[in-house]
Amino acid sequence: MATREGPDAAAITRYITETYPDTIVAQAMGGTFFSCNEESWPNFATIATTDAFDDASDLDRDGVFRLNVGVTGRTFDRHVDPAVQPDYTALDRILPHPVYAAQHWLSILNPSAASFETVVKPLLDEAHGIVSSREARIREGRARASDGGTEG
């Protein structure tokens, strides 16, 4: 059974939706997906609670979940040593995502309270910022196009 010294998946979901009010949440197949666009769904974070997406993390263990966060390449490289073979079943460790590492996604299974505060929250800030900024640029482009491309 997983330890409960850190936030559970529901607490992390609450943190994300309260911290980033523009977040749109979808749930499907044992996963929770966090985005800033209801139509195109570029996620900035996900929570997986089952092995429906992959079985690398053995999420069918009692109480185990995986928080996944999309970051910049620079941040990804700061957290991942390519010379080390990750143990995707390890709790409370920042790992490359078992499937989406090439897209600069990081994962952590059952983060402790300390890891959530010091490591995960800054990663979520970055991930949300990436998607939120992209969505703002898209909205601005659409607004300019609907104005006939005129400024000011």
Protein Blocks (a to p, Z undefined) as FASTA:
>chain_A
ZZfkbccfklmmmmmmmmmmmbccddeehiacddfbfklopafbdcdfbfklbcklopmb
ghiacddddddfklmmmmpcfkbccdfkbghiacddfklmmnopacdehiafklmmmmmm
mmmmmmmmmmmmmmmmmmmmmmmmmnoopaZZ
